Amino acid sequence: MTTLIEHAKLPSATSRSPHRSRLLGRDILRLGTAGLRARPTRAVLSALGIAIGIAAMIAVVGISSSSQARLNDELSKLGTNLLTASAGTSITGQQASLLPDALGKVSLIDGVESASSTAALPVSVYRSSLSDPDATGGITTMVADHDLLNVTSTTVRSGTWLNPATADLPSVVLGNTAASRLGIVSPGTQIWLGGQYFTVIGILDPSALAPELDTAALIGAGVAEDLFGYDGSPTTIYERSADDAVADVRSLLAPTISPQAPGEVDVSRPSDALAAQSAANDAFTGLLLGLGSIALLVGGIGVANTMIISVLERRREIGLRRALGATRRHILAQFLAEALLLSALGGVFGSVLGTAATGIMALINGWPFALPPLAIGVAVGATLIIGAIAGLYPAIRAARTPPTAALNS
């Protein structure tokens, strides 16, 4: 070290340049990477702490955005113009009922494009006549209108839907969950419904806007009248209207169905339930983002710790550079650049991991990949800010180290 100092061209009082010493950008970059290259394992481990926090934040945002995109696509296909009207409770707390002409009245409302209905029957459904009478499986028997699937945007998974011919026969269409609970995998099987065997002619796909159909055994009005005394009174009415008429139709449904007691009719919009579910998911996403931020903060502390140790280990280097003419500003820039590079390394690596995690989850669940580019930009920007904060104190400490004290340490 003495030899290096003796051969160094120290500026004298007579040869001192009038221009202020400058450190070029490429020199700062070279000096900043020197420490990282000298201790690659430590650099990688420190950057990993940042990477984990960034990956967690990006993955949470990406997965939430992809899930939201899937929901938006689903609502676009199903439509948000479906309203349901069902019998509520009277002012005395008793269960109200809809009149048999309620569906016809709804169809006459201006703006209504299509309407259908279901009626729940107090009839139990079993796999066979030998099944335990208490093992109903939560399956509800419903009388279904022929246009029900079109109005609710529900599709048939296998078999066929009820038609004017099968509606008068002991035939039944099962919802997706009902078929699973009964152990029915294909049409043609018979089930025990209301004290006699019905033939399963179809199984439905899950219904997003009418989930009550998933646990239903759906039969026609004709056979329901013959066997179970069905009087034609619906339990729930489904209607589709033009998008710009939804609000007006919603306000008219209850008074149209029951002019004397509109308060006994409950009107809902199924898409609102899906939106509420999305809002609940957003709250959970906020919690996960908080956890990711904590992980990012821990990573920043790791960077600060690494930089402090680096300053302590390189005191002789700092003293030598100061003796050769480096200013405090040069030393400050060197160690601050090293902290920023270390954080940027973790930020880029974490962004790659978070993006990959989002892509994998979207692929597994069949969601569209939706990761806002702003999320990556904010994440990388956050790492640089944390890196600057984490490296500021060690850099200032290095810059204030006296050359003589550093060389003698």
C-alpha positions in Angstrom: 0.0 0.0 0.0 2.9 2.4 0.8 4.3 1.7 -2.7 0.9 2.5 -4.3 0.8 5.8 -2.4 4.4 6.7 -3.3 3.7 6.1 -7.0 0.4 7.9 -6.9 0.4 11.3 -8.5 -0.8 13.4 -5.6 -1.9 16.8 -6.5 0.4 19.6 -5.2 -0.4 23.1 -4.4 1.2 24.4 -7.6 -0.3 21.7 -10.0 -3.8 21.6 -8.6 -6.4 21.9 -11.3 -8.8 24.8 -11.1 -11.6 22.5 -12.3 -13.6 20.6 -9.8 -13.0 16.8 -9.8 -15.8 14.9 -11.6 -16.8 11.2 -11.5 -18.3 10.0 -14.8 -21.4 7.9 -14.9 -19.6 4.9 -16.3 -17.0 5.2 -13.6 -19.8 5.2 -10.9 -21.3 2.1 -12.5 -18.0 0.3 -12.6 -17.2 1.2 -9.0 -20.7 0.2 -7.9 -20.5 -3.2 -9.5 -17.0 -3.8 -8.2 -18.2 -4.6 -4.7 -20.9 -6.9 -5.9 -18.5 -8.8 -8.2 -16.1 -9.2 -5.3 -18.7 -10.8 -3.1 -21.3 -12.4 -5.4 -22.8 -14.8 -2.8 -23.5 -12.1 -0.4 -24.9 -9.9 -3.2 -27.2 -12.7 -4.4 -28.5 -13.4 -0.9 -29.2 -9.7 -0.2 -30.9 -9.3 -3.5 -33.0 -12.4 -2.8 -34.7 -10.6 0.1 -35.8 -7.8 -2.2 -36.8 -10.3 -4.9 -39.1 -12.2 -2.6 -41.0 -9.1 -1.6 -41.3 -7.8 -5.1 -42.3 -11.3 -6.4 -45.0 -11.5 -3.8 -46.4 -8.1 -4.6 -46.4 -8.6 -8.4 -47.9 -12.1 -8.1 -50.7 -10.8 -5.8 -51.5 -8.0 -8.2 -51.2 -10.2 -11.3 -53.3 -13.0 -9.9 -56.0 -10.6 -8.6 -56.0 -8.8 -12.0 -56.3 -12.1 -13.9 -59.1 -13.3 -11.7 -60.9 -9.9 -12.2 -60.4 -10.2 -15.9 -61.9 -13.7 -15.9 -64.9 -12.3 -13.9 -65.4 -9.4 -16.4 -65.2 -11.8 -19.3 -67.8 -14.1 -17.6 -70.1 -11.1 -16.9 -69.7 -9.9 -20.5 -70.8 -13.3 -21.7 -73.6 -13.8 -19.2 -74.8 -10.2 -19.1 -75.5 -7.9 -16.2 -79.1 -7.3 -17.3 -80.6 -10.3 -15.5 -83.0 -9.5 -12.6 -84.7 -12.0 -10.3 -87.9 -11.5 -8.4 -88.9 -13.9 -5.6 -91.5 -14.2 -2.9 -90.3 -12.5 0.3 -92.1 -12.3 3.7 -95.2 -10.4 4.7 -95.4 -7.7 7.3 -96.4 -10.4 9.8 -93.2 -12.4 9.1 -95.0 -15.2 7.1 -93.7 -16.5 3.8 -95.4 -14.7 0.9 -96.2 -16.3 -2.4 -96.5 -15.1 -6.0 -99.7 -15.5 -8.0 -99.8 -17.8 -11.0 -100.1 -14.8 -13.4 -96.9 -13.2 -12.1 -94.8 -14.3 -15.0 -97.3 -13.0 -17.6 -97.4 -9.6 -15.9 -93.6 -9.4 -15.9 -93.5 -10.1 -19.6 -95.7 -7.1 -20.3 -93.3 -4.6 -18.6 -91.8 -2.2 -21.1 -88.2 -3.0 -21.6 -88.4 -6.7 -20.7 -87.0 -8.9 -23.5 -87.5 -12.4 -22.0 -88.7 -13.9 -18.7 -88.9 -17.4 -17.2 -89.6 -18.9 -13.8 -89.1 -21.7 -11.3 -91.3 -23.0 -8.5 -89.9 -25.0 -5.6 -91.9 -28.0 -4.5 -91.8 -29.8 -1.1 -90.7 -33.0 -2.8 -87.6 -34.9 -1.7 -85.1 -36.4 -4.1 -83.1 -39.6 -3.5 -80.8 -41.9 -5.5 -83.2 -44.8 -5.1 -86.2 -45.9 -3.1 -83.9 -47.7 -0.7 -82.0 -44.5 0.2 -82.1 -43.1 3.8 -85.1 -40.7 4.0 -83.0 -38.2 5.9 -80.2 -38.2 3.3 -81.8 -35.6 1.0 -78.4 -34.0 0.1 -79.9 -30.5 0.1 -81.4 -31.1 -3.4 -84.5 -29.0 -4.2 -87.2 -30.1 -6.6 -88.2 -27.3 -8.9 -90.8 -26.8 -11.7 -88.9 -25.2 -14.6 -90.2 -23.1 -17.4 -89.1 -24.1 -20.9 -87.2 -20.8 -21.5 -85.3 -21.0 -18.2 -81.9 -21.8 -19.7 -81.9 -19.0 -22.2 -82.9 -16.4 -19.7 -80.3 -17.5 -17.1 -77.5 -18.2 -19.6 -77.2 -21.8 -18.3 -76.0 -24.6 -20.6 -76.6 -28.3 -20.7 -73.5 -30.4 -20.0 -75.0 -33.7 -21.3 -78.3 -34.9 -22.4 -81.2 -32.5 -23.3 -83.4 -29.9 -21.7 -87.1 -30.1 -20.9 -89.4 -29.7 -23.9 -93.3 -29.8 -24.3 -93.1 -33.6 -24.7 -90.9 -34.5 -21.8 -92.5 -31.9 -19.5 -95.5 -34.1 -19.1 -93.5 -37.2 -18.4 -91.6 -38.3 -15.3 -88.3 -36.9 -16.6 -85.9 -34.7 -14.7 -82.9 -32.5 -15.5 -80.3 -32.2 -12.7 -78.2 -29.3 -11.7 -74.4 -29.8 -11.7 -74.1 -30.2 -7.9 -77.3 -32.2 -7.6 -76.0 -34.8 -10.1 -72.7 -35.0 -8.2 -74.5 -35.6 -4.9 -76.7 -38.3 -6.4 -73.8 -39.9 -8.1 -75.3 -39.4 -11.6 -72.7 -39.1 -14.3 -74.8 -39.4 -17.5 -78.4 -39.2 -18.6 -80.6 -42.3 -18.7 -80.3 -43.1 -15.0 -83.4 -43.1 -12.8 -83.8 -41.4 -9.5 -86.4 -41.5 -6.8 -88.4 -38.3 -6.8 -91.6 -37.7 -4.9 -92.3 -41.4 -4.3 -91.7 -42.6 -7.8 -88.9 -43.0 -10.3 -88.0 -40.2 -12.7 -85.6 -40.6 -15.7 -82.7 -38.2 -15.8 -82.7 -36.7 -19.3 -80.0 -34.0 -18.8 -77.3 -32.6 -16.6 -76.6 -28.9 -16.4 -73.3 -27.0 -16.3 -72.7 -24.8 -13.2 -74.9 -21.7 -13.4 -73.0 -18.5 -12.5 -76.0 -16.2 -12.4 -78.5 -18.7 -11.0 -76.5 -20.9 -8.5 -79.7 -22.2 -7.0 -80.1 -24.3 -10.1 -76.9 -26.2 -9.3 -78.6 -28.0 -6.5 -82.0 -28.5 -8.2 -83.9 -31.3 -9.8 -85.9 -29.6 -12.5 -89.2 -31.1 -13.8 -91.9 -29.9 -16.1 -95.1 -28.2 -15.2 -97.3 -30.9 -16.6 -96.0 -33.8 -14.5 -95.8 -31.5 -11.5 -99.5 -30.7 -11.8 -100.5 -34.4 -12.3 -98.3 -35.9 -9.5 -97.7 -33.1 -7.0 -100.7 -30.8 -7.3 -98.7 -27.8 -8.7 -101.0 -24.8 -9.0 -98.8 -22.7 -11.3 -97.5 -20.2 -8.7 -93.8 -19.5 -9.3 -91.3 -19.1 -6.5 -88.7 -17.1 -8.5 -89.0 -15.1 -11.8 -86.0 -14.4 -14.0 -86.1 -11.6 -16.6 -83.8 -10.1 -19.1 -84.2 -6.5 -20.2 -82.2 -4.0 -22.3 -79.1 -2.7 -20.5 -80.4 0.8 -20.5 -83.8 -0.3 -19.1 -82.5 -2.4 -16.1 -83.0 0.4 -13.6 -86.5 1.2 -14.7 -87.5 -2.5 -14.9 -86.1 -3.1 -11.5 -88.3 -0.3 -10.0 -91.4 -1.8 -11.7 -91.0 -5.5 -11.0 -92.3 -5.6 -7.4 -95.4 -3.3 -7.9 -96.2 -5.2 -11.1 -96.1 -8.6 -9.6 -97.9 -7.6 -6.4 -99.6 -4.2 -6.6 -101.3 -4.6 -3.2 -98.1 -5.6 -1.4 -94.9 -4.8 -3.4 -92.8 -5.0 -0.2 -93.4 -8.8 -0.2 -91.4 -9.2 -3.4 -87.6 -9.4 -3.3 -85.9 -8.1 -6.4 -82.1 -8.7 -6.9 -79.5 -8.5 -9.6 -77.3 -11.7 -9.6 -74.4 -9.9 -11.2 -74.2 -7.7 -8.1 -73.4 -10.8 -6.0 -70.5 -11.6 -8.3 -69.3 -8.0 -8.0 -69.6 -8.2 -4.2 -67.5 -11.4 -4.3 -64.9 -9.6 -6.3 -64.9 -6.8 -3.7 -64.2 -9.3 -1.0 -61.3 -10.7 -3.1 -60.0 -7.2 -3.4 -59.9 -6.8 0.4 -58.0 -10.1 0.6 -55.6 -8.8 -2.1 -54.9 -5.7 0.0 -54.0 -8.0 2.9 -51.6 -9.9 0.7 -50.1 -6.7 -0.6 -49.4 -5.6 2.9 -47.6 -8.9 3.6 -45.6 -8.4 0.4 -44.6 -4.9 1.5 -43.4 -6.2 4.8 -41.2 -8.8 2.9 -39.9 -5.9 0.8 -39.1 -3.9 3.9 -37.2 -6.8 5.3 -35.3 -7.1 2.1 -34.4 -3.4 2.3 -33.0 -4.0 5.9 -30.9 -6.8 4.5 -29.5 -4.4 1.8 -28.7 -1.9 4.5 -27.0 -4.5 6.6 -24.9 -5.7 3.7 -23.8 -2.2 2.8 -22.8 -1.4 6.4 -20.7 -4.6 6.6 -19.2 -3.7 3.2 -18.2 -0.3 4.4 -16.5 -1.8 7.5 -14.7 -4.4 5.4 -13.5 -1.8 2.8 -12.2 0.9 5.1 -8.7 0.6 3.7 -10.0 0.8 0.1 -11.9 4.0 1.1 -8.8 5.5 2.7 -6.7 4.6 -0.3 -9.2 6.2 -2.8 -9.4 9.3 -0.6 -5.6 9.5 -0.5 -5.5 9.3 -4.3 -7.8 12.3 -4.6 -11.3 10.9 -4.4 -13.7 13.3 -2.7 -16.4 12.5 -0.2 -18.9 13.0 -3.0 -17.2 10.3 -5.0 -17.2 7.8 -2.1 -20.9 8.6 -1.4 -21.8 8.0 -5.1 -19.9 4.8 -5.2 -21.6 3.1 -2.2 -25.0 4.6 -3.1 -24.7 3.2 -6.6 -23.7 -0.2 -5.1 -26.9 -0.2 -3.0 -29.1 0.8 -5.9 -27.6 -1.9 -8.1 -28.1 -4.4 -5.4 -31.8 -3.4 -5.0 -32.3 -3.2 -8.8 -31.0 -6.8 -9.1 -33.5 -8.0 -6.6 -36.3 -5.9 -8.2 -35.7 -7.3 -11.7 -35.4 -10.9 -10.4 -38.5 -10.5 -8.3 -40.4 -9.0 -11.2 -39.5 -12.1 -13.3 -40.6 -14.4 -10.5 -43.9 -12.6 -9.9 -44.7 -12.5 -13.6 -44.0 -16.2 -13.9 -46.1 -17.0 -10.9 -49.0 -15.0 -12.4 -48.7 -16.7 -15.7 -48.6 -20.2 -14.1 -51.7 -19.5 -11.9 -53.6 -18.0 -14.9 -52.7 -21.1 -17.0 -53.8 -23.5 -14.3 -57.1 -21.8 -13.7 -57.8 -21.0 -17.3 -57.8 -17.2 -16.6 -56.7 -14.6 -19.1 -53.2 -13.3 -18.2 -53.7 -9.7 -16.9 -50.7 -8.1 -15.2 -50.8 -4.2 -15.4 -47.4 -2.9 -16.7 -47.7 -0.2 -14.1 -47.4 -2.8 -11.4 -44.0 -3.8 -12.6 -42.9 -0.2 -12.9 -44.1 0.7 -9.4 -42.4 -2.5 -8.0 -39.1 -1.7 -9.6 -39.4 1.9 -8.6 -40.1 0.9 -5.0 -37.0 -1.3 -4.9 -34.8 1.6 -6.1 -36.3 3.9 -3.4 -35.8 1.3 -0.7 -32.3 0.7 -2.0 -31.5 4.4 -1.9 -32.8 4.7 1.6 -31.0 1.5 2.7 -27.7 2.6 1.2 -27.8 6.3 2.2 -26.5 5.8 5.8 -23.7 3.4 4.9 -22.7 5.7 1.9 -22.6 8.8 4.2 -20.6 6.8 6.7 -18.1 5.8 4.1 -17.8 9.3 2.7 -17.1 10.7 6.2 -14.3 8.2 7.0 -11.0 10.2 7.3 -8.3 8.8 5.0 -5.7 8.4 7.7 -8.1 6.6 10.0 -9.2 4.3 7.2 -5.6 3.5 6.2 -4.5 2.8 9.7 -7.5 0.5 10.5 
